Amino acid sequence: MAAAARARRNAPPREDVLAAAMGMIAERGLEKLTMAALGREVGMSSGHLLYYFHSKDELLLRTLEWSEGRLGAERARLLARAAPARERLDAYVGLYIPDGPRDPHWTLWLEVWNRSQNAADDTDARDRQAAIEGAWHRDLVALLAEGISRGEFRRVDPDRFAARLRALLDGFSIHVAVGLRGADRDQVLGHVGEFLAADLLAAA
């Protein structure tokens, strides 16, 4: 018990561990992120990491939640600007779409989604993933409703349109993240812009 207490006192802050995990994914790829490698990075044993996170699945989900927290703060800042709804919608889309192949955040998302297929009975993990998705959805619905009320957007159902738009963004984002030919970030942003112009923007 005393040894465990000393380990907790000497361990780096949990956020530092999560930041290190994300940095390793960005620099070396997800396949290089092992408990042993992360332990060496932060000066902890793999046993101590397992004490904190219990499994690699939990480490990945915690890292995703940490990364999403940072993205959520950036999203809130972008959406709170005094700018037309369309301009803020473009910022939302730009934040959503990966920067390019092997984008670390999207690499992590894809791995968490993949692992969740093998843990269908893990309702806690599913609920936590849904909470992340829900935050993106609620912000988009609110932005669409605001744009409709200002006459910038057509009178669509904000919730249904948000579901369709996020499905489109998810599909394109996977293509960008895995590096499919003909699906680079600029091309995807162009496709999404055309969709929004055709289906959402109010007639001039």
Secondary structure, 3 states (H helix, E strand, C coil): CHHHHHHHHHCCCHHHHHHHHHHHHHHHCHHHCCHHHHHHHHCCCHHHHHHHHCCHHHHHHHHHHHHHHHHHHHHHHHHCCCCCHHHHHHHHHHHHCCCCCCCHHHHHHHHHHHHHCCCCCCHHHHHHHHHHHHHHHHHHHHHHHHHHHCCCECCCCHHHHHHHHHHHHHHHHHHHHHCCCCCCHHHHHHHHHHHHHHHCECCC
